[in-house]
Amino acid sequence: IPMVGGLVEFIKHPLEAVRAGFKEKGDVFTIPMLGKRLTFLIGPKAHEVFFNASDAELGQEEVYKFMTAVFGKGVVYDAPSHIRAQQFKFLGKGLRTERLKSYVPLIVEETRRYLAEKLSEPTGEVDILDTMSELLILTASRCLMGKEVRETLFTQVANLYHDLDQGITPLSVFMPYAPTPAHLKRDRARVEMVELFTKVIKKRRAQKDIDTSDMLGYLCTVRYKGEGGKEGRLLTTDEITGFLIALLFAGQHTSSVTSTWSILFLLNNKKKGYIDRMQKELAAFADFEKGGAKDVVYDDTTKMEFTEACIQEGLRMYPPLILLMRYCRIGREYGKYGIPKGDIVVTSPAASMRLNDVFRTADQYNPERWFTEKNLPKYSFLGFGGGRHACLGGAFAYLQMKTIFTVLFNTYELDAVTTEMPKPNYAAMVVGPHHGKPTRVKYRKKFIQDIKDSLDLKVPEIKSMSTKLEAPADKTAEYTAEEVAKHNKEDDLWIVVDDLVFDVTSYVAQHPGGLRIMKNAGGDATPGFKGPQHPSHVLTTIMQFCIGKLKK
């Protein structure tokens, strides 16, 4: 492909280029671009090279350095690996179950307030992409930034966030500081955001007892580890601002896009009964005296398995991040092919999750597949990435969307304006639908009887997820129960599920139950991992951490 022509074509139609390469060359191929080699790995088997690699082999900093313009110096991809590891641990602890529980009532409150104001008429029409984008930034900012930001500074934060967001385009990946109008507005917004949060952080830290119920307050109190394990310094205001921006980027954008796609798929597939099944499930959490949803709590959200499957299927069909990248620091091999040092190694969740030899009828939206398609290969579902760098906010994202869906679908009946699905907008870094008639939705306020009718809907049963797990073909090692029992610490953690052995040390920060996983450290975690408290995708997710079988 010609160097400049290849770049222009790739930016305009990235997924078409990836699919064409896969069709012509198979699951590994290289596209030269601007003097660099982009080597693609597509499909579960090829993904193992990508996700099993250590940071020493495949690095993130070199390819995601362009985000420094938004997140700031010394934060995330601009931080040395040992500092970044601590930073991710801070963020992971801030998004564990103990904290997520306190976020649910905040999300319910914000959703009710927003819908009462924006969808106030008995009937009407809205752009569901705009609606979900506005709602998700409200709920995310309330949970992450606290009440004072939400109540007094939200408009300023939202406007600055918009400029930051618009300042990251496909061009930014290659030329992050090119003097474009979008980049200049982004840089000014970053400076203003730090100034704004510096005042908030100073006010919080001046409190005798700092309110740590939101992420901002929590980050005001954490410290780095110093030499010899001693307590180190507090986070700077610039670092805290960078983390909050990073969390907003990760949470608001991806969740608003995913929830929009999911709603549109449900409305455009009404005849298949998916939305009936979901509304029946959500009606169990309705308020039959006042109408709408009751005061949902965290434990309620763990019972919304089909709702989660609807969201997960939307995420599979249109993942917000269509490309994940690493820099090859040490030459790698895949089959008979060598990947030289210096290559940019790329995988595409958007292309990989549409492979028909992995997912049956992969181009069709079918949330029931998460209950019927058993033993999917590891790294088949990449909605939140995979391996050691899987998204830390996956549990928070599902929590937000399920809570919002509970309030939304118990309060309104929705219908698509047209049966046409919108086209993906590949001009954006986070790929959502194009605005237009296909993103417009008609709404009607529900009466209490409507909710009761949803509860009484007759829907056919679908099979449960209780099939016994099977070890990957390449994991033939066997371990005795005594060997497994030795690995029982947070930084060296093994568990057993269905007689398979998993090294979940790097999974602890992602685990929806946080450190509660430690109660099974070095032992059998089957009842916990196969119980109803876990989302339906967890069994697929943990397969990437399988290291062998339990020796009988």
C-alpha positions as a Python dict, from the first residue, in 0.01 Angstrom:
ca = {
    (1, 'I'): (0, 0, 0),
    (2, 'P'): (147, 344, -87),
    (3, 'M'): (266, 518, 228),
    (4, 'V'): (47, 834, 227),
    (5, 'G'): (-244, 676, 43),
    (6, 'G'): (-241, 390, 291),
    (7, 'L'): (-269, 630, 586),
    (8, 'V'): (-556, 828, 433),
    (9, 'E'): (-746, 513, 338),
    (10, 'F'): (-680, 352, 674),
    (11, 'I'): (-807, 655, 870),
    (12, 'K'): (-1123, 673, 655),
    (13, 'H'): (-1201, 299, 658),
    (14, 'P'): (-988, 127, 925),
    (15, 'L'): (-1208, -178, 972),
    (16, 'E'): (-1238, -243, 599),
    (17, 'A'): (-858, -243, 574),
    (18, 'V'): (-828, -490, 864),
    (19, 'R'): (-1095, -723, 724),
    (20, 'A'): (-939, -711, 378),
    (21, 'G'): (-600, -802, 525),
    (22, 'F'): (-753, -1090, 721),
    (23, 'K'): (-939, -1220, 416),
    (24, 'E'): (-628, -1209, 198),
    (25, 'K'): (-351, -1308, 442),
    (26, 'G'): (-516, -1479, 739),
    (27, 'D'): (-479, -1407, 1111),
    (28, 'V'): (-140, -1231, 1088),
    (29, 'F'): (-46, -963, 834),
    (30, 'T'): (147, -636, 813),
    (31, 'I'): (46, -297, 670),
    (32, 'P'): (334, -48, 620),
    (33, 'M'): (234, 306, 709),
    (34, 'L'): (433, 632, 743),
    (35, 'G'): (759, 441, 772),
    (36, 'K'): (620, 209, 1040),
    (37, 'R'): (505, -152, 1023),
    (38, 'L'): (163, -230, 1168),
    (39, 'T'): (141, -605, 1228),
    (40, 'F'): (-213, -729, 1292),
    (41, 'L'): (-310, -1033, 1499),
    (42, 'I'): (-674, -1130, 1444),
    (43, 'G'): (-863, -1413, 1619),
    (44, 'P'): (-837, -1592, 1956),
    (45, 'K'): (-527, -1796, 1872),
    (46, 'A'): (-335, -1495, 1741),
    (47, 'H'): (-456, -1289, 2037),
    (48, 'E'): (-251, -1508, 2272),
    (49, 'V'): (70, -1354, 2133),
    (50, 'F'): (-76, -1009, 2198),
    (51, 'F'): (-233, -1055, 2541),
    (52, 'N'): (7, -1309, 2696),
    (53, 'A'): (311, -1088, 2637),
    (54, 'S'): (480, -908, 2924),
    (55, 'D'): (539, -532, 2923),
    (56, 'A'): (904, -603, 2847),
    (57, 'E'): (796, -779, 2526),
    (58, 'L'): (505, -561, 2410),
    (59, 'G'): (484, -211, 2556),
    (60, 'Q'): (199, 39, 2573),
    (61, 'E'): (382, 366, 2634),
    (62, 'E'): (522, 403, 2283),
    (63, 'V'): (185, 367, 2109),
    (64, 'Y'): (-41, 549, 2356),
    (65, 'K'): (198, 835, 2428),
    (66, 'F'): (-32, 1064, 2227),
    (67, 'M'): (-279, 1053, 2521),
    (68, 'T'): (-27, 1245, 2736),
    (69, 'A'): (-168, 1563, 2581),
    (70, 'V'): (-497, 1484, 2758),
    (71, 'F'): (-402, 1287, 3070),
    (72, 'G'): (-92, 1493, 3151),
    (73, 'K'): (276, 1431, 3226),
    (74, 'G'): (365, 1144, 3455),
    (75, 'V'): (18, 991, 3435),
    (76, 'V'): (-69, 646, 3299),
    (77, 'Y'): (118, 601, 2967),
    (78, 'D'): (366, 878, 3043),
    (79, 'A'): (467, 723, 3377),
    (80, 'P'): (755, 474, 3423),
    (81, 'S'): (627, 115, 3437),
    (82, 'H'): (681, 75, 3816),
    (83, 'I'): (490, 400, 3884),
    (84, 'R'): (219, 312, 3633),
    (85, 'A'): (168, -23, 3806),
    (86, 'Q'): (98, 161, 4134),
    (87, 'Q'): (-133, 406, 3956),
    (88, 'F'): (-340, 124, 3806),
    (89, 'K'): (-358, -36, 4150),
    (90, 'F'): (-497, 290, 4294),
    (91, 'L'): (-761, 306, 4022),
    (92, 'G'): (-844, -64, 4053),
    (93, 'K'): (-901, -33, 4428),
    (94, 'G'): (-1116, 273, 4369),
    (95, 'L'): (-1348, 71, 4145),
    (96, 'R'): (-1397, -238, 4360),
    (97, 'T'): (-1727, -368, 4489),
    (98, 'E'): (-1706, -194, 4826),
    (99, 'R'): (-1698, 143, 4646),
    (100, 'L'): (-1932, 46, 4361),
    (101, 'K'): (-2207, -26, 4614),
    (102, 'S'): (-2211, 340, 4717),
    (103, 'Y'): (-2233, 454, 4354),
    (104, 'V'): (-2566, 283, 4270),
    (105, 'P'): (-2797, 527, 4457),
    (106, 'L'): (-2605, 819, 4302),
    (107, 'I'): (-2661, 679, 3952),
    (108, 'V'): (-3031, 622, 4027),
    (109, 'E'): (-3070, 980, 4155),
    (110, 'E'): (-2891, 1137, 3858),
    (111, 'T'): (-3087, 926, 3608),
    (112, 'R'): (-3422, 1019, 3760),
    (113, 'R'): (-3333, 1389, 3766),
    (114, 'Y'): (-3213, 1390, 3407),
    (115, 'L'): (-3506, 1193, 3262),
    (116, 'A'): (-3763, 1400, 3455),
    (117, 'E'): (-3619, 1715, 3297),
    (118, 'K'): (-3534, 1596, 2944),
    (119, 'L'): (-3816, 1345, 2884),
    (120, 'S'): (-4081, 1538, 3075),
    (121, 'E'): (-4371, 1515, 2827),
    (122, 'P'): (-4605, 1212, 2821),
    (123, 'T'): (-4475, 1134, 2470),
    (124, 'G'): (-4191, 1267, 2262),
    (125, 'E'): (-3883, 1199, 2056),
    (126, 'V'): (-3512, 1221, 2146),
    (127, 'D'): (-3173, 1142, 1998),
    (128, 'I'): (-3073, 841, 2208),
    (129, 'L'): (-2700, 896, 2145),
    (130, 'D'): (-2718, 1251, 2283),
    (131, 'T'): (-2940, 1131, 2569),
    (132, 'M'): (-2703, 854, 2676),
    (133, 'S'): (-2393, 1074, 2632),
    (134, 'E'): (-2538, 1345, 2856),
    (135, 'L'): (-2668, 1097, 3111),
    (136, 'L'): (-2344, 900, 3132),
    (137, 'I'): (-2129, 1207, 3189),
    (138, 'L'): (-2369, 1314, 3466),
    (139, 'T'): (-2358, 979, 3644),
    (140, 'A'): (-1985, 928, 3589),
    (141, 'S'): (-1893, 1276, 3712),
    (142, 'R'): (-2117, 1236, 4019),
    (143, 'C'): (-1952, 906, 4115),
    (144, 'L'): (-1597, 1002, 4025),
    (145, 'M'): (-1574, 1373, 4099),
    (146, 'G'): (-1817, 1420, 4385),
    (147, 'K'): (-2117, 1629, 4477),
    (148, 'E'): (-1951, 1972, 4475),
    (149, 'V'): (-1827, 1930, 4117),
    (150, 'R'): (-2164, 1795, 4003),
    (151, 'E'): (-2365, 2071, 4175),
    (152, 'T'): (-2150, 2379, 4114),
    (153, 'L'): (-1890, 2309, 3844),
    (154, 'F'): (-2052, 2053, 3617),
    (155, 'T'): (-2117, 2284, 3318),
    (156, 'Q'): (-1754, 2401, 3321),
    (157, 'V'): (-1621, 2046, 3353),
    (158, 'A'): (-1851, 1918, 3075),
    (159, 'N'): (-1743, 2196, 2837),
    (160, 'L'): (-1374, 2141, 2909),
    (161, 'Y'): (-1418, 1765, 2874),
    (162, 'H'): (-1583, 1822, 2534),
    (163, 'D'): (-1278, 2018, 2414),
    (164, 'L'): (-1043, 1749, 2546),
    (165, 'D'): (-1248, 1481, 2377),
    (166, 'Q'): (-1262, 1662, 2041),
    (167, 'G'): (-885, 1710, 2059),
    (168, 'I'): (-815, 1339, 2016),
    (169, 'T'): (-865, 1225, 1657),
    (170, 'P'): (-705, 954, 1439),
    (171, 'L'): (-453, 1221, 1330),
    (172, 'S'): (-350, 1263, 1696),
    (173, 'V'): (-213, 907, 1700),
    (174, 'F'): (51, 1001, 1444),
    (175, 'M'): (90, 1377, 1514),
    (176, 'P'): (-45, 1449, 1864),
    (177, 'Y'): (87, 1806, 1879),
    (178, 'A'): (14, 1921, 1524),
    (179, 'P'): (-114, 2283, 1556),
    (180, 'T'): (-471, 2207, 1452),
    (181, 'P'): (-762, 2408, 1601),
    (182, 'A'): (-884, 2094, 1783),
    (183, 'H'): (-542, 2033, 1940),
    (184, 'L'): (-505, 2396, 2050),
    (185, 'K'): (-851, 2394, 2216),
    (186, 'R'): (-762, 2063, 2382),
    (187, 'D'): (-440, 2202, 2529),
    (188, 'R'): (-615, 2511, 2668),
    (189, 'A'): (-888, 2292, 2818),
    (190, 'R'): (-628, 2073, 2991),
    (191, 'V'): (-471, 2375, 3163),
    (192, 'E'): (-812, 2506, 3274),
    (193, 'M'): (-917, 2163, 3401),
    (194, 'V'): (-608, 2143, 3624),
    (195, 'E'): (-674, 2493, 3760),
    (196, 'L'): (-1036, 2403, 3837),
    (197, 'F'): (-954, 2077, 4013),
    (198, 'T'): (-662, 2227, 4205),
    (199, 'K'): (-914, 2442, 4396),
    (200, 'V'): (-1144, 2144, 4461),
    (201, 'I'): (-856, 1919, 4576),
    (202, 'K'): (-712, 2185, 4810),
    (203, 'K'): (-1057, 2230, 4964),
    (204, 'R'): (-1096, 1853, 5013),
    (205, 'R'): (-752, 1810, 5166),
    (206, 'A'): (-821, 2095, 5407),
    (207, 'Q'): (-1106, 1891, 5560),
    (208, 'K'): (-1037, 1730, 5895),
    (209, 'D'): (-1198, 1406, 5776),
    (210, 'I'): (-1174, 1386, 5397),
    (211, 'D'): (-1490, 1258, 5228),
    (212, 'T'): (-1370, 953, 5034),
    (213, 'S'): (-1711, 837, 4910),
    (214, 'D'): (-1623, 940, 4553),
    (215, 'M'): (-1310, 873, 4348),
    (216, 'L'): (-1175, 1227, 4383),
    (217, 'G'): (-1181, 1208, 4763),
    (218, 'Y'): (-1025, 862, 4760),
    (219, 'L'): (-741, 980, 4532),
    (220, 'C'): (-676, 1272, 4769),
    (221, 'T'): (-573, 1022, 5038),
    (222, 'V'): (-369, 751, 4860),
    (223, 'R'): (10, 748, 4866),
    (224, 'Y'): (278, 591, 4652),
    (225, 'K'): (506, 330, 4804),
    (226, 'G'): (844, 471, 4895),
    (227, 'E'): (1181, 298, 4915),
    (228, 'G'): (1185, -21, 5118),
    (229, 'G'): (806, -36, 5118),
    (230, 'K'): (778, 280, 5328),
    (231, 'E'): (488, 521, 5285),
    (232, 'G'): (561, 763, 5002),
    (233, 'R'): (417, 1091, 4879),
    (234, 'L'): (57, 1188, 4809),
    (235, 'L'): (-65, 1226, 4451),
    (236, 'T'): (-19, 1573, 4303),
    (237, 'T'): (-320, 1777, 4190),
    (238, 'D'): (-201, 1733, 3831),
    (239, 'E'): (-193, 1354, 3873),
    (240, 'I'): (-539, 1343, 4031),
    (241, 'T'): (-678, 1558, 3749),
    (242, 'G'): (-516, 1325, 3495),
    (243, 'F'): (-668, 1018, 3660),
    (244, 'L'): (-1015, 1174, 3668),
    (245, 'I'): (-990, 1272, 3301),
    (246, 'A'): (-869, 921, 3215),
    (247, 'L'): (-1158, 764, 3406),
    (248, 'L'): (-1409, 995, 3236),
    (249, 'F'): (-1264, 909, 2896),
    (250, 'A'): (-1277, 539, 2974),
    (251, 'G'): (-1619, 544, 3139),
    (252, 'Q'): (-1836, 808, 2976),
    (253, 'H'): (-1744, 755, 2613),
    (254, 'T'): (-1740, 377, 2601),
    (255, 'S'): (-2053, 336, 2814),
    (256, 'S'): (-2258, 597, 2625),
    (257, 'V'): (-2167, 441, 2291),
    (258, 'T'): (-2230, 85, 2412),
    (259, 'S'): (-2562, 168, 2576),
    (260, 'T'): (-2676, 351, 2261),
    (261, 'W'): (-2592, 59, 2031),
    (262, 'S'): (-2757, -185, 2273),
    (263, 'I'): (-3081, 15, 2291),
    (264, 'L'): (-3096, 54, 1912),
    (265, 'F'): (-3037, -318, 1856),
    (266, 'L'): (-3309, -405, 2108),
    (267, 'L'): (-3559, -167, 1946),
    (268, 'N'): (-3479, -289, 1596),
    (269, 'N'): (-3518, -655, 1697),
    (270, 'K'): (-3847, -631, 1888),
    (271, 'K'): (-3998, -925, 1698),
    (272, 'K'): (-3725, -1153, 1838),
    (273, 'G'): (-3844, -1084, 2192),
    (274, 'Y'): (-3511, -976, 2342),
    (275, 'I'): (-3652, -649, 2474),
    (276, 'D'): (-3954, -830, 2624),
    (277, 'R'): (-3723, -1065, 2814),
    (278, 'M'): (-3510, -774, 2938),
    (279, 'Q'): (-3812, -565, 3043),
    (280, 'K'): (-3957, -862, 3231),
    (281, 'E'): (-3626, -895, 3418),
    (282, 'L'): (-3609, -522, 3495),
    (283, 'A'): (-3976, -504, 3601),
    (284, 'A'): (-3876, -702, 3911),
    (285, 'F'): (-3705, -380, 4026),
    (286, 'A'): (-4000, -147, 3956),
    (287, 'D'): (-4188, 71, 4203),
    (288, 'F'): (-4549, -45, 4173),
    (289, 'E'): (-4683, 241, 4386),
    (290, 'K'): (-4511, 546, 4236),
    (291, 'G'): (-4416, 404, 3897),
    (292, 'G'): (-4066, 392, 3748),
    (293, 'A'): (-3788, 202, 3923),
    (294, 'K'): (-3748, 145, 4294),
    (295, 'D'): (-3436, 256, 4481),
    (296, 'V'): (-3209, -1, 4319),
    (297, 'V'): (-2912, -128, 4522),
    (298, 'Y'): (-2592, -301, 4414),
    (299, 'D'): (-2718, -653, 4487),
    (300, 'D'): (-3012, -590, 4250),
    (301, 'T'): (-2775, -524, 3961),
    (302, 'T'): (-2605, -863, 4007),
    (303, 'K'): (-2939, -1032, 3924),
    (304, 'M'): (-2980, -860, 3587),
    (305, 'E'): (-2814, -1134, 3385),
    (306, 'F'): (-3013, -1098, 3062),
    (307, 'T'): (-2986, -719, 3073),
    (308, 'E'): (-2611, -759, 3099),
    (309, 'A'): (-2616, -1003, 2807),
    (310, 'C'): (-2802, -742, 2597),
    (311, 'I'): (-2534, -485, 2678),
    (312, 'Q'): (-2252, -731, 2623),
    (313, 'E'): (-2390, -829, 2283),
    (314, 'G'): (-2406, -461, 2183),
    (315, 'L'): (-2044, -434, 2293),
    (316, 'R'): (-1950, -738, 2083),
    (317, 'M'): (-2124, -601, 1775),
    (318, 'Y'): (-1972, -252, 1801),
    (319, 'P'): (-1683, -225, 2049),
    (320, 'P'): (-1599, 143, 2112),
    (321, 'L'): (-1226, 81, 2062),
    (322, 'I'): (-1181, -89, 1727),
    (323, 'L'): (-801, -119, 1757),
    (324, 'L'): (-569, -206, 2048),
    (325, 'M'): (-197, -148, 2003),
    (326, 'R'): (139, -244, 2152),
    (327, 'Y'): (501, -166, 2060),
    (328, 'C'): (719, -469, 1994),
    (329, 'R'): (1020, -430, 2227),
    (330, 'I'): (1146, -786, 2183),
    (331, 'G'): (1095, -984, 1863),
    (332, 'R'): (801, -1225, 1883),
    (333, 'E'): (692, -1530, 1689),
    (334, 'Y'): (351, -1652, 1585),
    (335, 'G'): (350, -1984, 1406),
    (336, 'K'): (597, -1961, 1119),
    (337, 'Y'): (598, -1581, 1123),
    (338, 'G'): (836, -1348, 1302),
    (339, 'I'): (734, -1009, 1440),
    (340, 'P'): (1048, -793, 1454),
    (341, 'K'): (1138, -545, 1724),
    (342, 'G'): (1000, -201, 1638),
    (343, 'D'): (673, -320, 1485),
    (344, 'I'): (347, -177, 1614),
    (345, 'V'): (143, -485, 1699),
    (346, 'V'): (-232, -437, 1658),
    (347, 'T'): (-543, -638, 1730),
    (348, 'S'): (-897, -542, 1637),
    (349, 'P'): (-1184, -630, 1872),
    (350, 'A'): (-1427, -506, 1606),
    (351, 'A'): (-1296, -749, 1343),
    (352, 'S'): (-1222, -1040, 1577),
    (353, 'M'): (-1562, -1045, 1748),
    (354, 'R'): (-1735, -1080, 1409),
    (355, 'L'): (-1558, -1405, 1312),
    (356, 'N'): (-1813, -1675, 1232),
    (357, 'D'): (-1579, -1955, 1336),
    (358, 'V'): (-1574, -1805, 1687),
    (359, 'F'): (-1931, -1674, 1727),
    (360, 'R'): (-2219, -1840, 1542),
    (361, 'T'): (-2395, -1597, 1304),
    (362, 'A'): (-2150, -1334, 1425),
    (363, 'D'): (-2309, -1046, 1232),
    (364, 'Q'): (-2644, -1094, 1407),
    (365, 'Y'): (-2735, -932, 1738),
    (366, 'N'): (-2830, -1219, 1970),
    (367, 'P'): (-2789, -1169, 2347),
    (368, 'E'): (-2904, -1527, 2408),
    (369, 'R'): (-2569, -1650, 2271),
    (370, 'W'): (-2413, -1569, 2611),
    (371, 'F'): (-2625, -1845, 2763),
    (372, 'T'): (-2603, -2102, 2482),
    (373, 'E'): (-2254, -2078, 2330),
    (374, 'K'): (-2036, -2271, 2573),
    (375, 'N'): (-1660, -2280, 2621),
    (376, 'L'): (-1572, -1992, 2394),
    (377, 'P'): (-1193, -1977, 2346),
    (378, 'K'): (-1005, -1733, 2565),
    (379, 'Y'): (-956, -1390, 2412),
    (380, 'S'): (-1271, -1437, 2203),
    (381, 'F'): (-1458, -1155, 2379),
    (382, 'L'): (-1251, -834, 2386),
    (383, 'G'): (-1516, -580, 2482),
    (384, 'F'): (-1293, -465, 2769),
    (385, 'G'): (-961, -579, 2626),
    (386, 'G'): (-786, -876, 2781),
    (387, 'G'): (-481, -1007, 2964),
    (388, 'R'): (-284, -803, 3214),
    (389, 'H'): (-410, -473, 3071),
    (390, 'A'): (-782, -548, 3057),
    (391, 'C'): (-999, -246, 3139),
    (392, 'L'): (-1017, -182, 3513),
    (393, 'G'): (-1354, -12, 3479),
    (394, 'G'): (-1551, -300, 3326),
    (395, 'A'): (-1751, -370, 3641),
    (396, 'F'): (-1827, 3, 3685),
    (397, 'A'): (-1939, 32, 3321),
    (398, 'Y'): (-2183, -260, 3351),
    (399, 'L'): (-2307, -122, 3683),
    (400, 'Q'): (-2376, 221, 3531),
    (401, 'M'): (-2555, 84, 3226),
    (402, 'K'): (-2766, -174, 3411),
    (403, 'T'): (-2874, 82, 3670),
    (404, 'I'): (-2965, 338, 3402),
    (405, 'F'): (-3153, 74, 3198),
    (406, 'T'): (-3353, -20, 3510),
    (407, 'V'): (-3475, 337, 3556),
    (408, 'L'): (-3517, 409, 3183),
    (409, 'F'): (-3712, 98, 3082),
    (410, 'N'): (-3933, 100, 3393),
    (411, 'T'): (-4028, 461, 3321),
    (412, 'Y'): (-4065, 474, 2942),
    (413, 'E'): (-4174, 263, 2647),
    (414, 'L'): (-3925, 319, 2363),
    (415, 'D'): (-3960, 269, 1987),
    (416, 'A'): (-3715, 330, 1704),
    (417, 'V'): (-3813, 604, 1458),
    (418, 'T'): (-3678, 391, 1172),
    (419, 'T'): (-3574, 27, 1130),
    (420, 'E'): (-3246, 143, 977),
    (421, 'M'): (-2941, 102, 1203),
    (422, 'P'): (-2693, 394, 1201),
    (423, 'K'): (-2349, 363, 1043),
    (424, 'P'): (-2040, 363, 1270),
    (425, 'N'): (-1850, 692, 1287),
    (426, 'Y'): (-1487, 595, 1220),
    (427, 'A'): (-1376, 959, 1226),
    (428, 'A'): (-1387, 942, 1607),
    (429, 'M'): (-1130, 767, 1827),
    (430, 'V'): (-1411, 602, 2022),
    (431, 'V'): (-1636, 468, 1749),
    (432, 'G'): (-2004, 534, 1804),
    (433, 'P'): (-2300, 566, 1568),
    (434, 'H'): (-2341, 859, 1329),
    (435, 'H'): (-2609, 1105, 1438),
    (436, 'G'): (-2922, 1113, 1227),
    (437, 'K'): (-3268, 965, 1193),
    (438, 'P'): (-3150, 612, 1294),
    (439, 'T'): (-3041, 739, 1638),
    (440, 'R'): (-3376, 903, 1709),
    (441, 'V'): (-3615, 724, 1944),
    (442, 'K'): (-3983, 781, 2033),
    (443, 'Y'): (-4076, 756, 2400),
    (444, 'R'): (-4400, 719, 2598),
    (445, 'K'): (-4425, 742, 2976),
    (446, 'K'): (-4535, 412, 3123),
    (447, 'F'): (-4832, 365, 3351),
    (448, 'I'): (-4794, 130, 3649),
    (449, 'Q'): (-5007, -125, 3463),
    (450, 'D'): (-4754, -122, 3175),
    (451, 'I'): (-4480, -229, 3417),
    (452, 'K'): (-4701, -500, 3565),
    (453, 'D'): (-4771, -624, 3212),
    (454, 'S'): (-4393, -651, 3154),
    (455, 'L'): (-4363, -857, 3471),
    (456, 'D'): (-4633, -1095, 3341),
    (457, 'L'): (-4480, -1140, 2995),
    (458, 'K'): (-4443, -1503, 2887),
    (459, 'V'): (-4093, -1561, 2751),
    (460, 'P'): (-3939, -1900, 2666),
    (461, 'E'): (-3661, -2024, 2894),
    (462, 'I'): (-3302, -2022, 2776),
    (463, 'K'): (-3031, -2252, 2899),
    (464, 'S'): (-2816, -2149, 3193),
    (465, 'M'): (-2439, -2096, 3191),
    (466, 'S'): (-2372, -2398, 3414),
    (467, 'T'): (-2171, -2611, 3166),
    (468, 'K'): (-1845, -2745, 3308),
    (469, 'L'): (-1537, -2554, 3197),
    (470, 'E'): (-1282, -2726, 2974),
    (471, 'A'): (-907, -2659, 2978),
    (472, 'P'): (-752, -2492, 2671),
    (473, 'A'): (-568, -2747, 2455),
    (474, 'D'): (-228, -2589, 2528),
    (475, 'K'): (-270, -2598, 2908),
    (476, 'T'): (-166, -2955, 2991),
    (477, 'A'): (24, -2892, 3316),
    (478, 'E'): (-116, -3053, 3630),
    (479, 'Y'): (-92, -2919, 3985),
    (480, 'T'): (-174, -3084, 4315),
    (481, 'A'): (-408, -2919, 4565),
    (482, 'E'): (-105, -2874, 4792),
    (483, 'E'): (82, -2685, 4518),
    (484, 'V'): (-216, -2459, 4452),
    (485, 'A'): (-258, -2388, 4825),
    (486, 'K'): (90, -2229, 4841),
    (487, 'H'): (-24, -1947, 4612),
    (488, 'N'): (-256, -1770, 4852),
    (489, 'K'): (-143, -1405, 4864),
    (490, 'E'): (-268, -1098, 4676),
    (491, 'D'): (56, -1076, 4478),
    (492, 'D'): (65, -1453, 4411),
    (493, 'L'): (-289, -1580, 4381),
    (494, 'W'): (-413, -1911, 4238),
    (495, 'I'): (-764, -2056, 4250),
    (496, 'V'): (-944, -2366, 4124),
    (497, 'V'): (-1268, -2356, 3922),
    (498, 'D'): (-1417, -2680, 3782),
    (499, 'D'): (-1089, -2865, 3850),
    (500, 'L'): (-895, -2614, 3640),
    (501, 'V'): (-614, -2407, 3794),
    (502, 'F'): (-601, -2031, 3737),
    (503, 'D'): (-328, -1779, 3821),
    (504, 'V'): (-548, -1476, 3888),
    (505, 'T'): (-279, -1250, 4037),
    (506, 'S'): (-324, -992, 3761),
    (507, 'Y'): (-703, -1037, 3763),
    (508, 'V'): (-756, -922, 4123),
    (509, 'A'): (-790, -555, 4027),
    (510, 'Q'): (-1050, -642, 3759),
    (511, 'H'): (-1250, -887, 3969),
    (512, 'P'): (-1604, -754, 4022),
    (513, 'G'): (-1592, -865, 4386),
    (514, 'G'): (-1258, -700, 4458),
    (515, 'L'): (-1049, -868, 4724),
    (516, 'R'): (-1335, -1099, 4818),
    (517, 'I'): (-1164, -1335, 4575),
    (518, 'M'): (-903, -1380, 4851),
    (519, 'K'): (-1140, -1595, 5057),
    (520, 'N'): (-1077, -1870, 4799),
    (521, 'A'): (-704, -1800, 4766),
    (522, 'G'): (-518, -2123, 4700),
    (523, 'G'): (-843, -2320, 4701),
    (524, 'D'): (-1165, -2408, 4521),
    (525, 'A'): (-1356, -2100, 4396),
    (526, 'T'): (-1611, -2289, 4185),
    (527, 'P'): (-1922, -2198, 4391),
    (528, 'G'): (-1830, -1831, 4385),
    (529, 'F'): (-1738, -1803, 4018),
    (530, 'K'): (-2038, -2001, 3894),
    (531, 'G'): (-2288, -1839, 4128),
    (532, 'P'): (-2550, -1582, 4023),
    (533, 'Q'): (-2348, -1293, 4165),
    (534, 'H'): (-2107, -1307, 3870),
    (535, 'P'): (-2185, -1151, 3531),
    (536, 'S'): (-2232, -1402, 3251),
    (537, 'H'): (-1906, -1310, 3078),
    (538, 'V'): (-1682, -1384, 3377),
    (539, 'L'): (-1632, -1752, 3296),
    (540, 'T'): (-1512, -1659, 2947),
    (541, 'T'): (-1290, -1386, 3090),
    (542, 'I'): (-1108, -1601, 3345),
    (543, 'M'): (-1015, -1864, 3083),
    (544, 'Q'): (-725, -1642, 2978),
    (545, 'F'): (-574, -1699, 3324),
    (546, 'C'): (-595, -2081, 3309),
    (547, 'I'): (-254, -2245, 3365),
    (548, 'G'): (-354, -2613, 3382),
    (549, 'K'): (-559, -2880, 3557),
    (550, 'L'): (-593, -2998, 3914),
    (551, 'K'): (-411, -3327, 3962),
    (552, 'K'): (-639, -3592, 4108),
}
